[in-house]
């Protein structure tokens, strides 16, 4: 029968819920057993919906769909555990997007190291008008990633991550320090 999974039983057989007068009717029990076989995958999916919504537990094919719910496009070249972590942390990453904290979290998620981020901008408050402006006249951002000997990180991938996570107007430089 199409749409069924051989041997998959329903956790709530329909026959058990029939009125007492149908409990002894072989045709009614056989009919509801056939319905149980067809409905079991849907019933079990509903019973395990929390696992589908957890990026760490969701089936692989469902993870891609789950990623679209949080506005993430998964890179198929990334290892599956990294993809799952990205989906699980997407909301927090978006909350801090465009900040040093968000940029550092994004890079740590990908490279597994805390980057050194040097931003020459600044903010300040003054009661007097025409006060000096903080930071440098030309904005810049330097992202320095220290990688241990024997480890590899894709510098182009880090550049793409920084480009997506930083403010668009801010030029940046990526430095990968080995050793």
Secondary structure, 3 states (H helix, E strand, C coil): CCCCCCCCCCCCCHHHHCCHHHCCCHHHHHHHHHHHHHHHHHHHHHHCHHHHHCCCCCCHHHHHHHHHHCCCCCCCCCCHHHHHHHHHHHHHHHHCCCCHHHHHHHHHHHHCCCCEEEECCCCCCCCCCCCCCCCCCCCCEEEEEEECCCCCCCHHHHHHHHHHHCCCCCCEEEEEEEC
